[in-house]
Amino acid sequence: MPKASEIKKHNAIDYNGRVMIVRDIERSVPQGRAGGSLYRMRMYDVVTGGKVDETFKAEEMLNLADLVRRPVMLSYIDGEEHVFMDEEDYTPYNINTSSIAEQVLFINEETKGLQAVLVEGSPVSIDLPSSVELVIEDTSPSIKGASASARTKPATLTTGLIVQVPEHISTGDKIKINTDEKKFMGRADS
């Protein structure tokens, strides 16, 4: 059992009977406390996605959760479930589409770098890579002579995600998207 001061970003801890991923940590030393550092952690529930902010004393003991990440790829969609296949042992993981609704907008059969988050052997979420490559399904026609730094226009991708792209990008182009910010990064190297 590590102390609160030993917890790092992206660790999974067991907090109030729920598995939480630590996304951000702020350390503070209030005046008048002899060596009493406080650690404010922003955590997300891996099952519900709910956010919790909690402050721990440096010496407070926390339980690490039994959380495993496995490399996967999208196999197929079966009604209300997305089925992912483990890239190493070919185990299928069924995850309810509604629980990964935000991630689904970045995922197709060609998406590389996906990881299934397993708690006690059951899939609860999908971790996305920092960027993905997707094809533009619909956008207004490109404007000849438009520069890359000019105005932007909305583009709908094959997964349904809508992002702003420069005017010189057209329907059918494969582009790179930042998954954290949902922003256009450039044309994909195809």
Backbone as a ProteinNet text record, in pm:
[ID]
protein_1_A
[PRIMARY]
MPKASEIKKHNAIDYNGRVMIVRDIERSVPQGRAGGSLYRMRMYDVVTGGKVDETFKAEEMLNLADLVRRPVMLSYIDGEEHVFMDEEDYTPYNINTSSIAEQVLFINEETKGLQAVLVEGSPVSIDLPSSVELVIEDTSPSIKGASASARTKPATLTTGLIVQVPEHISTGDKIKINTDEKKFMGRADS
[TERTIARY]
83.1	0	87	79.3	160.4	96.6	181	133.2	81.1	-1.5	-55.9	56.7	169	280.5	350.6	325.8	390.8	303.5	180.1	88.3	127.5	124.5	158.3	34.8	41.6	-65.2	-85.9	-210.6	-253.4	-247.5	-216.4	-229.2	-377.6	-410	-547.3	-551.3	-644.7	-656.4	-798.4	-810.2	-939.5	-983.2	-1087.7	-1132.4	-1282.3	-1322	-1462.9	-1528.9	-1453.5	-1508.2	-1518.3	-1464.6	-1468.1	-1325.5	-1304.4	-1172	-1164.3	-1064	-1047.8	-911.1	-906.3	-781.5	-743.6	-619.8	-572.7	-528	-594.7	-561.9	-474.9	-486.9	-411.2	-381	-261	-220.4	-161.1	-209.5	-152.5	-101.6	24.1	82.6	82	38.1	40.6	90	154	204.4	143.1	32.9	-31.7	61.4	51	132.6	96.1	196.2	171	164.5	188	186.2	328.1	380.9	519.3	528.8	573.8	594.6	467.4	354	226.7	181	242.1	200.6	63.3	-13.7	-144.1	-139.9	-205	-210	-354.6	-386.8	-521.8	-521.7	-606.2	-609.5	-743.3	-737	-857.1	-860.9	-969.2	-980	-1108.2	-1103.9	-1219.8	-1253.4	-1381.1	-1429.8	-1418.5	-1350.8	-1331.2	-1460.3	-1558.5	-1683.6	-1781.1	-1804.3	-1906.1	-1848.4	-1717	-1655.5	-1674	-1739	-1762.9	-1633.7	-1634.2	-1514.4	-1523.1	-1410	-1402.5	-1275	-1285.4	-1168.7	-1155.7	-1038.3	-1017.7	-878.5	-865	-736	-690.5	-564	-506.9	-383.9	-360.3	-236.8	-125.7	-2.6	111.6	129.8	105.1	129.2	9.5	-103.4	-223.4	-198.9	-240.9	-219.1	-336.7	-304.4	-406.9	-387.2	-495.2	-488.2	-480.3	-381	-376.4	-481.9	-549.1	-655.4	-597.5	-671.9	-634.7	-686.7	-603	-643.5	-540.2	-587.9	-498.2	-536.7	-436.6	-461.2	-409.5	-494.2	-456.6	-467.8	-369.6	-380.5	-492.4	-582.2	-696.4	-718.2	-803.2	-849.9	-999	-1070.7	-1214.1	-1236.1	-1316.7	-1346.1	-1475.1	-1584.5	-1711.6	-1807.9	-1920.3	-2024	-2142.9	-2190.5	-2301.3	-2414.6	-2505.7	-2618.4	-2571.7	-2592.8	-2557	-2416.8	-2337.8	-2204	-2098.2	-1981.3	-1863.1	-1779.6	-1734.1	-1654.5	-1510.7	-1420	-1278	-1204.4	-1099.3	-1021.8	-882.5	-840.6	-706.9	-605.8	-508.3	-411.3	-309	-300.3	-201.6	-261.8	-374.2	-430.4	-569.2	-614.4	-740.2	-866.2	-859.6	-977.5	-1072.5	-1202.6	-1297.6	-1345.6	-1355.4	-1406.3	-1528.1	-1644.2	-1767	-1786.2	-1802.6	-1825	-1949.1	-2040.4	-2162.9	-2127.2	-2184	-2153.6	-2179.8	-2285.8	-2318.8	-2212	-2139.9	-2038.2	-1908.7	-1891.4	-1772	-1811.5	-1924.8	-1979.9	-1880.4	-1804	-1707	-1591.2	-1542.1	-1429.4	-1468.3	-1594	-1640.1	-1623.1	-1632.2	-1618.1	-1477.6	-1380.6	-1243.1	-1202.9	-1294.1	-1256.8	-1321	-1237.3	-1287.4	-1200.4	-1223.4	-1150.7	-1000.2	-958.4	-817	-743.2	-813.8	-752.3	-648.1	-527.1	-416.2	-393.6	-338.7	-300.9	-411	-522	-629.4	-591.6	-640.2	-618.4	-749.5	-782.8	-899.8	-856.3	-937.2	-910.7	-993.7	-925.4	-993	-984.2	-1096.6	-1100.7	-1149.4	-1064	-1093.3	-1132.6	-1064.9	-1085.5	-1199.7	-1278.7	-1391.8	-1359.3	-1390	-1362.5	-1458.8	-1404.8	-1488.7	-1473.4	-1363.9	-1340.2	-1235.7	-1219.1	-1116.8	-1029.7	-897.4	-803.7	-764.4	-772.9	-738.4	-591.8	-532	-397.5	-408.7	-294.9	-298.9	-353.3	-338.8	-395.6	-442.8	-541	-593.7	-604.5	-609.3	-626.9	-764.7	-842.2	-977.4	-1000.3	-1100.1	-1131	-1250.4	-1241.8	-1351.3	-1460.6	-1581.7	-1695.2	-1768	-1774.4	-1849	-1795.7	-1768.5	-1732.3	-1759.3	-1767.8	-1791	-1669.6	-1687.8	-1577.2	-1454.2	-1336.6	-1212.9	-1201.5	-1132.7	-1117.2	-974.6	-959.5	-826.5	-756.1	-629.9	-551.7	-566.2	-650.7	-665.6	-540.6	-490.1	-368	-403.7	-305.9	-328.3	-364.1	-325.8	-353.3	-477.4	-549.2	-666.7	-785.6	-902.2	-1024.5	-1050.7	-1137.3	-1170.6	-1316.4	-1349.6	-1486.8	-1511.9	-1639.1	-1667.4	-1654.9	-1605.3	-1594.9	-1647.3	-1733.1	-1786.2	-1700.9	-1649.8	-1564.6	-1649.4	-1591	-1664.4	-1722.1	-1668.1	-1718.4	-1830.8	-1858.4	-1962	-1907.1	-1778.3	-1714.4	-1708.3	-1735.7	-1727.1	-1613.3	-1518.2	-1405.2	-1390.3	-1320.4	-1290.5	-1161.6	-1165	-1047.2	-1020.7	-896.4	-867.1	-947	-968.2	-1050.2	-993.6	-861.9	-803.9	-824.9	-878.2	-905	-1038.7	-1047.8	-1171.9	-1222.4	-1343.9	-1406.5	-1317.7	-1301.4	-1218.9	-1076.3	-1032.6	-897	-887.3	-771.4	-745.1	-665.7	-718.8	-655.9	-622	-532	-489.9	-563	-620.9	-698.9	-637.4	-624.3	-579.9	-700.1	-688.5	-803.1	-836.6	-739.6	-768	-845.2	-804.3	-863.1	-966.5	-983.6	-1074.7	-1042.1	-911.1	-868.2	-790.9	-804.9	-730.6	-581.7	-497.3	-352.8	-280.6	-343.5	-280.1	-329.5	-282.5	-315.2	-239.2	-300	-236.7	-134.8	-27.5	72.1	19.2	-29.8	-83.7	4.5
-119.2	0	124.7	202.4	324.6	439.6	534.5	656.5	748.9	845.8	942	1014.5	1038.4	1110.2	1027.4	895.6	808.2	781	827.2	805.4	896.8	842.2	916.8	929	1020.1	1033.5	900	871.2	750.6	624.1	635.3	519	492.1	367.3	330.6	298.4	361.9	334.2	289.2	213.5	168.8	272.7	348.5	457	442	424.8	405.6	292.2	184.5	68.5	84.3	194.3	216.5	228.5	183.3	195.1	330.7	410	545.8	560.1	632.5	665.6	807.6	827	958.8	1033.7	1145.6	1221.5	1343.5	1398.4	1519	1521.9	1568.3	1577.1	1715.4	1782.5	1910.8	1893.6	1930.5	1921	2060.5	2069.8	2199.1	2180.3	2285.3	2284.2	2403.9	2380.4	2492.1	2551.8	2681.6	2750	2698.1	2686.9	2649	2499.4	2417.6	2272	2222.7	2165.3	2117.3	1993.8	2013.4	1902	1834.1	1899.8	1836.6	1867.2	1806.2	1828.1	1766.8	1833.6	1781.5	1753.4	1645.6	1607.4	1608.8	1704	1713.1	1635.6	1533.6	1446.6	1456.1	1472.6	1465.3	1324.1	1253	1112.7	1089.5	989.8	953.3	806.9	778.8	642.3	569.8	454.3	384.3	325	300.9	241.2	347.8	451.8	552.3	677.1	699.5	820.1	940.4	921.7	1031.2	1088.3	1219.5	1288.6	1307	1286.2	1307.7	1385.4	1492.7	1566.4	1535.4	1491.2	1454.3	1497.8	1537.8	1578.3	1476.3	1435	1336.4	1394.9	1354	1389.4	1302.6	1352.9	1283.4	1141.5	1120.1	988.8	894.3	942.8	860.8	742.4	623.5	503.2	482.4	451.6	427	287.8	228.4	95.6	109.6	45.4	40.5	-58	-25.5	-111.6	-218.2	-324.9	-432.9	-395	-322.9	-272.2	-315.6	-365.9	-414.7	-346.7	-308.2	-254.4	-354.9	-388	-484.3	-417.3	-440.4	-384.8	-455.8	-377.1	-434	-360.7	-421.1	-356	-381.2	-289.6	-306.6	-423.6	-518.8	-635	-612.1	-584.8	-556	-491.7	-442.2	-382.6	-476.8	-516	-610.5	-542.9	-480	-412.1	-299.4	-313.7	-211	-230.9	-320.3	-346.9	-334.6	-283.9	-286.1	-404.9	-485.5	-602.5	-576	-578.9	-556.4	-688.4	-708	-831	-800.2	-878	-865.4	-897.9	-808.6	-827.9	-937.3	-981.1	-1083.3	-1222.7	-1236.3	-1370.9	-1386.2	-1286.6	-1289.4	-1305.6	-1267.9	-1270.3	-1159.6	-1190.8	-1084.2	-1013.4	-880.2	-800.9	-723.7	-750.8	-680.4	-563.3	-442.4	-323.8	-252.9	-219	-150.2	-16.5	8.7	128.8	256.6	259.3	382.3	417.7	318	347.3	402.2	385.9	438.6	532.8	600.8	685.4	789.3	853.2	954.7	892.1	777.4	711.7	658.1	613.9	554.3	650.5	781.6	880.7	881.1	818.5	815.1	676.4	579.5	440.4	386.7	324.5	242.3	116.2	30.4	-97.1	-78.8	38.4	61.7	132.8	175.6	251.8	167.6	221.3	152.9	215.6	137.3	190.6	191.1	120.6	114.1	19.9	49.8	-38.5	-56.9	-183	-212.3	-201.9	-135	-124	-232.6	-324.5	-435.9	-421.5	-437.2	-439.7	-579.1	-651.3	-788.9	-873.3	-853.6	-933.3	-889.2	-791.6	-745.1	-610.3	-594	-466.3	-357.7	-240.4	-130.1	-4.7	4.2	125.7	99.1	199.1	194.7	318.4	299.3	411.2	436.9	563	601.8	640.7	625.3	680.9	833.8	904.4	1050.4	1110.2	1036.7	1084.2	965.3	991.1	888.6	947.1	858.9	900.9	857.9	954.5	927.5	996.2	947.9	1001.4	1096.2	1207.2	1304.4	1250.5	1240.1	1190.1	1303.4	1421.6	1532.9	1666.3	1756.6	1894.5	1978.9	2108.3	2194.1	2184.9	2214.9	2200.7	2281.4	2227.2	2298.9	2422.4	2522.5	2648.5	2655.1	2664.5	2672.4	2797.2	2781.6	2895.3	2925.7	2849.9	2873.3	2822.2	2898.6	2856.2	2772.4	2700.3	2611.4	2688.3	2813.9	2890.7	2979.1	2964.7	3049.4	3002.5	3050.2	3015.2	2865.2	2822.2	2679.5	2657.8	2531.1	2489.9	2356.9	2324.4	2196.5	2080.4	1967.3	1846.3	1729.4	1647.8	1528.2	1409.8	1335.4	1219.9	1093.7	985.6	860.5	803.3	841.6	791.5	878.2	993	1083.7	1204.5	1202.7	1313.9	1435.1	1553.5	1677.5	1761.1	1799.4	1882.4	1998.3	2102.2	2215.6	2185.8	2206.4	2182.7	2306	2325.6	2437.9	2426.6	2538.7	2541.2	2458.3	2432	2358.3	2206.2	2156.9	2014.8	1981.2	1862.2	1827.1	1688.3	1657.6	1528.6	1416.6	1310.6	1197.6	1203.8	1321.3	1333.1	1256.5	1195.9	1128.5	1226.7	1255.6	1355.1	1295.6	1364.9	1323.8	1411.5	1348.2	1418.2	1395.4	1501.9	1491	1444	1327.9	1270.6	1344.4	1411.7	1485.2	1613.4	1685.7	1816.5	1814.1	1698.7	1685	1789.1	1803.5	1904.2	1842.3	1908.9	1874.1	1897.8	1799.2	1814.7	1826.5	1776.3	1780.5	1663.8	1661.6	1548.4	1425.4	1310.5	1185	1142.8	1078.2	1024.5	892.7	893.4	768.6	711.2
0	0	0	-107.9	-113.6	-35	3.4	67.4	-42.3	-3.7	-100.3	-173.9	-104	-164.9	-273	-278.2	-376.5	-498.7	-496.4	-608.9	-725.1	-845.4	-966.9	-1056.2	-1154	-1253.2	-1324	-1357.3	-1430	-1345.2	-1213.3	-1125	-1103.4	-1077.5	-1044.1	-895.7	-824.8	-682.1	-649.8	-542.4	-492.5	-389.7	-421.6	-334.6	-309.7	-184.4	-146.9	-225.5	-247.8	-317.1	-467.1	-522	-667.1	-718.9	-841.1	-902.5	-970.3	-930.8	-982.3	-1049	-1159.3	-1227.4	-1186.4	-1140.5	-1100	-1226	-1256.9	-1377.7	-1348.4	-1227.2	-1195.8	-1046.5	-1010.1	-870.3	-845.2	-739.8	-697.2	-555.3	-532.1	-397.9	-337.3	-213.5	-145.2	-2.2	50.3	187.7	259	331.5	402.1	508.1	529.6	631.3	770	855.5	992.9	1017.2	912.7	931	914	1014.3	1010.1	920.6	795.5	703.1	659	674.6	640.3	499.9	400.5	262.2	237.4	152.5	110.8	-38.2	-80.2	-221.2	-266.8	-354.6	-410.5	-541.5	-547.4	-665.7	-736.3	-867.1	-951	-1007	-974.2	-1012.6	-1092	-1179.8	-1259.9	-1236.8	-1216.2	-1198	-1332.8	-1336.1	-1463.7	-1516.9	-1431.7	-1477	-1524.7	-1442.6	-1476.7	-1542.8	-1527.6	-1581.6	-1491	-1375.7	-1281.6	-1225.2	-1201.2	-1152.3	-1001.8	-933.1	-788.9	-759.3	-682.1	-633.2	-485	-443.1	-303.4	-261	-133.4	-78.9	23.6	13.2	103.9	172.4	297.9	366.7	310.1	311.1	250.3	302.6	432.2	493.1	482.8	429.5	419.9	326.2	367	287	190.8	65.1	-36.8	-96.5	-141.6	-204.2	-355.1	-415.7	-561.4	-608.7	-716.8	-768.5	-861	-874.2	-965.4	-1103.4	-1176.3	-1306.9	-1409.8	-1522	-1626.8	-1757.7	-1835.3	-1969.4	-2071.3	-2169.9	-2273.4	-2409.8	-2499.2	-2635.1	-2711.2	-2769.7	-2842.4	-2974.3	-3057	-3178.9	-3191.6	-3257	-3276	-3369.8	-3326.1	-3408.2	-3486.6	-3413.9	-3479.9	-3380	-3433.1	-3348.8	-3351.3	-3230.9	-3218.4	-3142.4	-3214.6	-3150.5	-3061.2	-2930.2	-2832.8	-2775.6	-2833.6	-2781.3	-2890	-2848.1	-2933.6	-2887	-2979.2	-2944.2	-2987.4	-2889.2	-2913.1	-2896.7	-2977.3	-2969	-2915.7	-2815	-2758.2	-2868.7	-2889.4	-2997	-2966.4	-2840	-2805.1	-2794.2	-2722.3	-2705.5	-2768.9	-2844.2	-2920.8	-2836.2	-2708.1	-2621.9	-2664.3	-2684.4	-2717.1	-2590.2	-2596	-2485.5	-2534.7	-2476.6	-2513.2	-2417.2	-2473.2	-2391.4	-2443.6	-2351.8	-2388.5	-2454.5	-2570.1	-2647.7	-2569.3	-2489.1	-2415.6	-2311.9	-2258.9	-2157	-2218.5	-2349	-2416.3	-2530.7	-2514.5	-2622	-2673	-2584.2	-2628.2	-2705.1	-2659.1	-2725.6	-2863.4	-2878.2	-3003.5	-3120.8	-3094.8	-3202	-3263.8	-3197.2	-3247.9	-3297.8	-3293	-3318.9	-3446.3	-3530.1	-3639.7	-3646.1	-3743.9	-3751.5	-3771.9	-3820.3	-3849.4	-3736	-3631.4	-3522.8	-3449.4	-3441.5	-3372.8	-3236.1	-3142.5	-3012.2	-2907.2	-2931.6	-2833	-2719.8	-2599.9	-2486	-2411	-2382.1	-2298.8	-2153.4	-2072	-1929.1	-1860.4	-1792.9	-1727.5	-1576.2	-1509.6	-1364	-1325.4	-1252.7	-1213.1	-1333.6	-1445.9	-1565.9	-1655.6	-1613	-1693.7	-1757.3	-1887.7	-1953.8	-1906.1	-1871.1	-1824.7	-1910	-1985.7	-2062.8	-2171	-2257.5	-2362.1	-2347.8	-2347	-2349.2	-2493.6	-2534.8	-2671.4	-2681.1	-2800.2	-2819.8	-2822.4	-2819.7	-2816.9	-2946.6	-3058.5	-3185	-3268.6	-3354.1	-3444.5	-3584.7	-3683.5	-3821.9	-3869.8	-3919.1	-3966.6	-4100.5	-4175.5	-4307.8	-4297.6	-4371.5	-4375	-4466.2	-4410.5	-4487.2	-4558.2	-4491.9	-4550.2	-4499.7	-4592	-4559.7	-4683.3	-4666.8	-4782.2	-4875	-5004.3	-5099.3	-5059.1	-5093.5	-5060	-5148.3	-5096.7	-5169.7	-5221.9	-5353.8	-5413.7	-5364.1	-5327.4	-5282.2	-5134.1	-5064.6	-4919.9	-4849.9	-4758.5	-4688.1	-4566.6	-4515	-4401.5	-4274.8	-4265.6	-4143.8	-4156.3	-4266	-4289	-4205	-4242	-4168.8	-4171.1	-4078.4	-4071.6	-4108	-4129.8	-4160.4	-4089.9	-4059.5	-3994.1	-4092.6	-4042	-4123.8	-4041.7	-4103.9	-4038	-4080.2	-3981.4	-4008.5	-4019.1	-4068.3	-4089.4	-3960.7	-3845.1	-3716.7	-3660	-3724.7	-3677.1	-3601.8	-3569.4	-3500.6	-3593.8	-3538.7	-3616.9	-3560.9	-3648	-3608	-3705.9	-3661.1	-3747.6	-3824.4	-3956.9	-4040.3	-4125.4	-4171.7	-4261.2	-4391.5	-4458.3	-4580.2	-4695	-4695.8	-4809	-4797.3	-4688	-4668.5	-4734.1	-4797.5	-4866.7	-4828.1	-4870.7	-4844.4	-4897.9	-4818.8	-4859.8	-4807.6	-4758.2	-4702.7	-4571.8	-4548	-4420.3	-4334.7	-4214.3	-4128.4	-3991.8	-3921.6	-3787.9	-3686.5	-3582.8	-3481.3	-3343.6	-3264.5	-3125.3	-3044.3	-2975.1	-2903.9	-2775	-2712.2	-2588.5	-2616.3	-2719.5	-2748.3	-2860.1	-2927.3	-3041.6	-3148.8	-3178.6	-3275.3	-3391.2	-3506.7	-3628.2	-3605.3	-3641.8	-3626.5	-3760.3	-3866.3	-3997.9	-4082.4	-4206.3	-4292	-4242.8	-4261.1	-4219.8	-4325	-4279.4	-4371.9	-4425	-4548.9	-4604.9	-4710.8
[MASK]
++++++++++++++++++++++++++++++++++++++++++++++++++++++++++++++++++++++++++++++++++++++++++++++++++++++++++++++++++++++++++++++++++++++++++++++++++++++++++++++++++++++++++++++++++++++++++++++

